[in-house]
Every structure is written in structure tokens, then in C-alpha cells.
């Protein structure tokens, strides 16, 4: 990407978008297009069309999405599939219509089959049934990837899809609908405040790969310059940890020493999600932030937010 290029970061206030915005500014990209949800509702086609017609971005990072934890995915399936389909369709179509040079769409590891062989290679996509608890979200993301691929095949666009591992880092949501890492930090923080043991969904046996968001942003800039295939590309650490182990690690960072309760009546989700990131490693990119280092950075950020 040229340093003077007009770059639209859809969802720049979110976890991934804020990390990308910071990195682009740090690297000298000075023509970023940043608008809030109040200024531009990506679910409304006419607003998106008018925006692209006026701004005419050269590059697009489609980070905007409706996201949430396993509970929200389970309780609000219609919201998750509808909002994500609308956002993706509107932005991808407008990018084609107004001549965007390259677009990056963000997929999710939920797109993979529930019992996929581990670690999950990109070729395993669409080979079996996906996990039920977040099926609507996953289906929407699969549709986004296929929409990018279809425009590339029919109109020779350059729309690529990246599948990051479970992301965490500063600027994540600090509420009951947040991702795993900030949610666990809040549970242990509240446990200390109330002297009540935290209750965590599931058995704690499910294993996940956690990927620091600044490393993800770095990988995305690398791929924007070096990747043009139709098939998605995995990006992660290649390291897996159980929710129980992660809970213990976060409890130690926060300073909680009490009992941890796992609610086995609640779903675990897929038993394990570990991405095979061989493709991007062979291209010359690798992460630089260990899980413990990243978690400590998150806690430093959170303490300022919650006045701990």
C-alpha cells in the first residue's frame, strides 16, 4: 500500500480496527478514513453507497462485525447472522462498485468444522458441520469469504480473507458480552471486589489459541502487501491452552487466590480450535508476543479503565 493511499478501516474503534489504525499511523500512513458507527451505519446500503461514492477509498480493512461471547451467540442467533451479512454485503459490493484496489475481510476460526483435525488447515473449511452454538455467526463469515472469492473470480477484484485465532488485547469490550480474555479478567476482578467465587461457562476443558491483537495488525499489513489468493489464510500463534489453564493464569495476574467454579451445565463450544498458520509462516511472518506478555498488557490497560 502506498503511504498516501486512502485507507478505510471499517470498525476502527473495535479491537482489531484500533490496533490497525495505530500501526498504520505509526508506519506513516496519513490518509486514513475513520468514521464512527453513528456517522455511518454499515448495515444500511444507501449510507454505505453514498460514503464510498464520496470518499472513494483505495484500500479497505473490513474489521466491522457484530461479535460476542458464546452466550450471546447462543441467545441472539438472528442478530448475529443478519447484521454480519448486511455489513459484509454492503461494504464488499461498494468496494467493487467504486474500484477499491484491495480489500481484507476478517473471518473467524468458528468457520471451521466442530471436529476438524487439529491444527486446522485452510483446506478443512466446508468439509464438515460447524459448531452449533455459534453457527449463525460462522455461516455469515463463510458467506463473506465466498462473496470475496466470487467477486475475484467474476470481476478480477483483489479481495482477500484472513482467519485470525481468538483475539485479545487493549480496547476490547469490557462488559458481559466481551471476548473470553476480558470477560475472565472482569470475573476475577469482581470476585476480589465481592469476595465471591467466579463462575465460568463450561467444563474448562475446551482449548483455544489466543492471538495478541497488535501481532494480528502486523500480520494484516504484511498480507495486504504479500497475499492475493482466493482461499483464506490463517494467522495465529500455533499455541493452544485450555480455558481452565487460561483462567488460572489470569487469576494469578489479577491476584485472585480463591475458588474457581466451572458451570458444567453450560456449553464448551468446539472442544479445540488451533489454526495451522504454516502458510503465512512460509511467507516470512511470525508473531512476537507471548500469551503471558499479552495478558499482562491487557491487565495494565484494564486497570486504568476500571480504576482498580
C-alpha positions in Angstrom: 0.0 0.0 0.0 1.2 3.5 -0.8 1.8 5.8 2.2 -0.6 8.4 0.6 -3.3 5.9 -0.3 -6.8 6.4 1.1 -7.4 3.6 3.5 -10.8 2.9 5.0 -10.8 0.9 8.3 -14.3 -0.3 8.9 -14.7 -0.7 12.6 -11.7 1.4 13.6 -12.9 1.7 17.2 -13.0 -2.0 17.8 -10.3 -4.4 18.9 -8.7 -5.2 15.6 -9.6 -1.8 13.9 -8.0 0.2 16.7 -4.8 -1.8 16.6 -4.6 -1.5 12.8 -5.2 2.3 13.0 -2.4 2.7 15.5 0.0 0.6 13.5 -0.8 2.4 10.2 -0.3 5.8 11.8 3.0 4.6 13.3 4.2 3.4 9.9 3.4 6.8 8.3 0.1 6.2 6.5 -1.5 9.6 6.8 -4.7 9.3 4.7 -6.9 7.1 6.9 -10.6 7.2 6.5 -12.1 6.8 10.0 -15.8 7.1 10.8 -17.9 6.1 13.8 -21.0 3.9 13.7 -23.1 7.0 14.4 -21.7 8.6 11.3 -22.0 5.6 9.1 -24.3 2.6 9.6 -22.8 -0.2 7.6 -26.0 -2.2 7.7 -27.7 0.4 5.5 -26.8 0.0 1.9 -27.7 3.6 0.8 -25.4 5.1 3.5 -22.5 2.8 2.5 -23.0 3.5 -1.2 -23.0 7.3 -0.6 -20.0 7.0 1.6 -17.9 5.1 -0.9 -19.1 7.4 -3.7 -17.8 10.4 -1.8 -14.6 9.0 -0.2 -13.5 6.5 -2.9 -11.1 4.6 -0.7 -8.1 2.8 -2.3 -7.9 0.0 0.3 -10.4 -1.4 2.8 -9.9 -3.3 6.0 -13.3 -4.8 6.8 -13.0 -5.3 10.6 -16.5 -4.2 11.5 -18.7 -7.0 12.7 -21.3 -7.9 15.3 -19.3 -10.0 17.8 -19.9 -11.5 21.2 -19.2 -14.4 23.5 -20.6 -17.9 23.4 -23.7 -16.9 25.5 -24.6 -14.1 23.1 -24.1 -16.2 20.0 -26.4 -18.8 21.6 -29.1 -16.3 22.7 -29.2 -13.9 19.7 -28.6 -16.0 16.6 -30.8 -13.9 14.3 -28.9 -10.7 15.2 -25.5 -12.3 14.6 -26.3 -13.7 11.1 -28.3 -10.7 9.9 -26.1 -7.8 11.0 -22.9 -9.5 9.8 -24.4 -10.4 6.4 -25.6 -6.8 5.9 -22.3 -5.3 6.9 -20.3 -7.6 4.7 -22.5 -7.4 1.7 -22.8 -3.6 1.7 -19.0 -3.0 2.1 -17.8 -5.7 -0.3 -20.3 -4.7 -3.0 -19.4 -0.9 -2.6 -15.7 -1.8 -2.8 -16.3 -3.5 -6.1 -18.6 -0.7 -7.4 -16.2 2.1 -6.6 -12.9 0.4 -7.6 -11.2 -0.4 -4.3 -7.7 -1.7 -5.1 -7.7 -4.3 -2.4 -10.0 -5.4 0.5 -9.3 -7.5 3.5 -12.2 -9.4 5.1 -11.9 -10.8 8.6 -13.1 -14.4 9.0 -13.2 -16.4 12.2 -11.9 -19.8 13.4 -15.6 -20.6 14.0 -15.8 -21.1 10.3 -14.1 -24.5 10.7 -15.9 -27.8 11.3 -16.5 -28.5 15.0 -14.4 -31.7 15.0 -11.8 -30.6 12.4 -8.5 -32.3 12.6 -6.0 -30.1 14.6 -4.3 -27.9 13.8 -6.8 -26.7 11.3 -5.6 -26.1 7.8 -7.3 -23.8 5.4 -8.3 -26.7 3.2 -10.5 -28.1 6.1 -13.1 -25.3 5.6 -16.5 -26.6 4.5 -15.6 -30.3 4.9 -18.0 -31.0 7.8 -20.6 -29.4 10.1 -19.7 -26.4 12.2 -20.3 -25.9 15.9 -23.9 -25.2 16.7 -23.6 -22.5 19.4 -22.1 -20.0 17.0 -23.4 -21.4 13.7 -25.2 -18.2 12.6 -22.1 -16.1 13.1 -19.9 -18.7 11.4 -22.3 -19.0 8.4 -22.2 -15.2 7.9 -18.4 -15.2 7.9 -18.3 -18.1 5.5 -20.7 -16.1 3.2 -18.3 -13.1 3.5 -15.3 -15.2 2.4 -17.3 -16.7 -0.5 -18.6 -13.2 -1.6 -15.0 -12.0 -1.8 -13.9 -15.1 -3.7 -16.9 -14.8 -6.1 -16.1 -11.1 -6.9 -12.5 -12.0 -7.5 -13.5 -14.8 -10.0 -16.1 -12.8 -11.9 -14.7 -9.3 -11.7 -10.9 -9.7 -11.1 -11.0 -7.8 -7.8 -8.4 -8.3 -5.1 -10.5 -9.2 -2.0 -8.7 -11.4 0.5 -9.8 -13.2 3.6 -7.8 -13.6 6.8 -8.8 -16.0 9.7 -7.2 -14.9 13.0 -7.1 -17.1 16.1 -9.0 -15.9 19.2 -8.0 -12.3 19.5 -7.3 -10.4 22.7 -5.7 -7.1 23.6 -6.3 -3.5 24.7 -9.5 -1.7 23.5 -11.6 -4.8 23.8 -15.2 -4.7 25.2 -15.4 -4.6 29.0 -18.9 -5.9 29.5 -20.8 -9.2 29.8 -20.7 -9.6 26.0 -16.9 -9.4 25.7 -14.5 -11.9 24.4 -13.0 -14.7 26.6 -9.9 -12.8 27.9 -11.5 -9.5 29.0 -14.5 -11.4 30.4 -12.3 -13.6 32.5 -10.3 -10.6 33.8 -13.6 -8.9 34.8 -14.8 -12.1 36.5 -11.7 -12.3 38.7 -11.7 -8.6 39.4 -15.3 -8.8 40.5 -14.6 -11.9 42.6 -12.0 -9.9 44.5 -14.4 -7.0 45.0 -17.3 -9.1 46.1 -15.4 -12.0 47.8 -17.5 -14.4 45.7 -16.0 -17.2 43.5 -16.3 -16.5 39.8 -18.5 -18.8 37.7 -17.2 -19.7 34.2 -19.2 -21.3 31.5 -18.4 -24.9 30.6 -16.0 -27.5 31.9 -12.8 -25.6 31.3 -11.5 -28.4 29.1 -12.1 -26.6 25.8 -8.8 -25.5 24.3 -8.2 -22.2 22.4 -5.4 -20.4 20.6 -5.1 -16.8 21.8 -3.6 -14.2 19.5 -2.4 -10.7 20.6 -4.2 -8.0 18.6 -1.0 -6.0 17.8 0.5 -9.1 16.2 -2.6 -9.6 14.2 -2.5 -6.0 12.9 1.1 -6.5 11.9 0.2 -9.8 10.1 -2.6 -8.0 8.3 -0.4 -5.3 6.9 2.0 -8.0 5.8 -0.7 -9.9 4.0 -2.1 -6.7 2.3 1.2 -6.4 0.6 2.0 -10.1 0.0 -1.2 -12.2 -0.4 -3.7 -12.4 -3.2 -5.2 -15.9 -3.1 -8.9 -16.6 -3.1 -8.6 -19.1 -0.2 -8.4 -17.7 3.3 -5.2 -17.6 5.2 -4.8 -18.5 8.9 -3.0 -16.2 11.3 -2.1 -17.2 14.9 0.5 -18.3 17.4 0.2 -22.1 16.9 -0.1 -22.5 20.7 -3.2 -23.8 22.5 -4.3 -23.5 26.1 -7.4 -24.8 27.9 -9.9 -22.4 29.4 -9.1 -23.8 32.8 -5.4 -23.1 32.4 -6.1 -19.6 31.0 -8.4 -18.9 34.0 -5.6 -19.9 36.4 -3.1 -17.7 34.5 -5.4 -14.7 34.6 -6.4 -15.3 38.2 -2.7 -15.1 39.1 -2.1 -11.9 37.1 -5.1 -10.2 38.8 -4.2 -11.5 42.3 -7.2 -13.8 42.9 -6.4 -16.8 45.1 -9.9 -18.2 45.8 -12.0 -21.0 44.3 -13.0 -21.1 40.6 -16.3 -22.6 39.7 -16.9 -24.1 36.2 -20.6 -24.4 35.3 -20.7 -27.8 33.5 -24.3 -27.3 32.5 -23.2 -24.6 30.0 -21.7 -25.4 26.6 -18.0 -25.6 26.0 -18.3 -24.8 22.3 -15.9 -26.7 20.0 -13.5 -28.9 22.0 -10.4 -27.4 20.5 -9.6 -24.7 18.0 -6.0 -24.4 16.8 -5.1 -22.9 13.5 -2.4 -24.2 11.2 -0.5 -21.0 10.3 2.1 -22.7 8.1 1.1 -20.7 5.0 1.9 -17.3 6.5 5.0 -18.6 8.3 6.4 -19.8 4.9 5.7 -16.3 3.6 8.1 -14.9 6.2 5.8 -13.7 9.0 5.6 -14.8 12.7 4.1 -13.4 15.9 6.3 -11.7 18.5 4.1 -11.5 21.7 3.8 -14.4 24.2 0.5 -15.1 25.9 1.7 -14.1 29.3 3.2 -10.8 28.0 0.0 -10.0 26.1 -2.2 -10.8 29.1 -0.2 -8.5 31.4 -0.5 -5.7 28.8 -4.3 -6.2 28.8 -4.4 -6.1 32.6 -2.4 -2.9 32.7 -4.8 -1.3 30.2 -7.9 -2.6 32.1 -6.7 -1.3 35.5 -6.7 2.2 34.0 -10.2 1.7 32.7 -11.8 0.3 35.8 -9.7 2.2 38.4 -8.6 -1.0 40.1 
